Each structure stands twice: as C-alpha cells, then as structure tokens.
C-alpha cells in the first residue's frame, strides 16, 4: 500500500484543536503526519484543495440487517452506502434474525464484515435475550466477543429492575448502554406524533411523553448505577430539557439526534405546502429550477420511530445540538423492502435510510443554517461517538489508524434514487437540494470510495 498524501485541504481535527489549510500524510494504514513536510517520492497525491479533511466519521446507530434480513440490506451494501456517505465506521444494531444476543452471532457479523465490508463495522450486543426485555443477555461473553455497547434498539426494556441490573453489569464491563426510549403503555399503537396533524390525518397519535418518561428513568438509573447511558434518537423538547438538566449535574447520560428529526416536522405528513408554511423551513442553497421537496399525504417514507415531531420539538433538538446537550449525530439507518413500505400507513414498518444523506443534511441544516461551526459539526460525528464508545479513532493524531473523510462543504447537489448504494429506497429525501457532499472516504489508509 503506497503512502497517500492529501494535499491542500482544510484540515479540521476537533480532538486536537486543528483547523488550518495543510497536508495530511497517510502511510502503513496510519496517520504519518499533519503539515507541509515533503512526502515520500512514492506517495500517491490526492489534491483536496477547497475540501475539508477530517477524522473518519462514525455512525453509532445503523441497521445492516445481516444476518437474516438481507432482502432489506446486507453488510456489503450497507457499508458501501456508509462509504459513499463519508463514514469510515458504523455500529450495527442487534435487532437482526437471530438477534445479537450470543457470541456466535457476533463472530458471524465480524467475519462477514471482514470479508465484504468496505468500512469498519462494530457490533452492539443485545441487553436482553431475544430482545424480549425479560431476561438479561450474556453480557460478559458478548463483551469478550467484541461488542462495543449494549442496546435492545427497536425495543425498550420496560422492566425497571431489569434495566437497572443491565446498567450495573454494563458499568462493570466498562461499556455504554444505548437505549431506545419508548414507554409502550403510553405509546400503545401510535404511528405519528400526537398533535394537530395526527388529528387532521386521522392517524393514531404517539405522545411526546412516551419518550420522555423513559429518558427520565434513564437519568435516574445513570445517577443510581454510575453507568454510561445513551438515549438514542432524541426527538422531543421535553427529552432535550431533561438531558440538559441532568448533564449540568454531571451525570453520565448522553443523547443523539438524527437528521430527519432536526430537518423535518410532522407537518410534512400533510404535504409539502403545509410543511413549508407551518415550519418556515427554507434550504439555504436550492439549485435554480429545482422544485421544493414534495410528499403525498400518508407517505410511509415519513414513518419512523420515534416519529417526526412538532416544529417546537424540532427547534428544541436544534438548540440541544447547538449547546452541546446532544453531542452525537447518528442516522438510525433503517432499510426496508419496497413492498413493505408500499402499504397503508398504519401497516408500514417504521424507519428510513440515512447513511448517504446524513452528512449532507447536517451540513445543509446545521452548518449552512448557522447552528453549528464546521468544527462543532464534525465533532458530533467523531469525538462524540468515539468518546462514548471508548474508541481510539475520531482524530488525526499521528500514529492513529488512518480513517479520514474528505468533503466539500459548499457543493450543491440533489439526491436521487440513481445515486443510492443501499439495497433500500425508503428515503424521504429524494429530490432534495442539498449543500455539502462527501468527496472521498479513506479507511485504514485505503480509499474505500471517492467521487
């Protein structure tokens, strides 16, 4: 493997406080130097002038669907989508078939990722056997097998005692717990946010308190056990407020935001005209002649868990990202087959794809929308997840594995189905004008994808 010189880019490394136009040299799978020193004669030179060079992006909330659900996605196609989206590391969720509640399933995924993955695949293990929320999974053997976190994502343990013991074991094993916050008794069979649009459209409502009750429980358990508890896909103003207050007290609690929750609101379910009028959202750089995003009513590609919330909730999520309450951005990439989504809204599965639009939406909405600086935004994808998971990546420090993302923060483009690398097409963002696009993804010093 030849050394690779990334020449003339704006290097932003939040972990080391670097933000300057300079060169980055990669050699033997490691970062060999950051600066303008002469490169080896044999080095391959990649001119990245006008682009940002940063540590490889990490997405700690991805559904790769393998094993058992490869009609939706596979490790090969999911990691290809991740590479095209600018991600060098993804953490796959355990709600596969069978679930990741045994060391053998962890080994199966790791082996498949080594053979077919084009980016790094880390595995999250189940908290409960079969994700049933009734009996603790063999957490010790799962850690020995190499999991980086515990979660029942897609499910939420309702039994407070079991959740407490799980958190205690996770603390002993020095791994975080990532929790899907959903109180089943409050949410029941809701499919959209409970509010004006659920009434307008005649769809069963999903109250914000159904998330907030579990966030509050997790804060109390983090205080009692000392475990690192991470609340996934935060979507409500109440959840943001609870986390902000808990973090001010120094509790080991954290939260993540997904691009669809800080970009869209439940008004989109009623069609684009209502959405634009109600939310006041205007993309900063819409290419000339391109129509505004449009959705039919009851578009199942807008059905996700947790659901799209109100404009006030969206604003609270943006504020939580800006003030550091939410220190991580993740996609919750959830691919489904076309036929599964092409049914009545009530019967469609929850979830959308997100790996290929995650960085672009974040740049469009957060950086160009003046909510975050580039360094702060990059930190949500690098130092934030690396700190939670205890990874040595997320930095361009010399001697660290050469995981690097290169992107053009000002490139204007429109996302289309033809650009989709994932097996699945359940995205609400086709036809969206975006500003900011990945240019190259480098994993362990090798180019996994480049434009």
Secondary structure, 3 states (H helix, E strand, C coil): CCCEEEEEEEEEEHHHCEEEEEEEEEECCEEEEECCCCCCCCCEEEECCCCEEEECEEEEEEECCCCCCCCCCCHHHHHHHHHHCCEEEEEECCCCCCCCCCHHHHHHHHHHHHHHCCCEEEEEECCEHHHCCCCECCHHHHHHHCCCEEECCCCCCCCHHHHHHHHHHHHHCCCEEEECCCCHHHHCCCCEECCHHHHHHCCCEECCHHHHHHHHHHHHHHHHHCCCEEECCCCCHHHHHHHHHHHHCCCCEEEEECHHHHHCCHHHHHCHHHHHHHHCCCCCCCCCCCCCCCCCCCCHHHCCCCCCCCHHHHHHHHHHHHCCCCCEECCCEECCCHHHHCCCHHHCCCCCCCCCCHHHHHHHHHHCCCCCCHHHHHHHHCHHHHHHHCCCCCCCCCCCECCEEEEEEEEEEECCHHHCCCCCCCCCCCCCEEEEEEEEEEECCEEEEEC
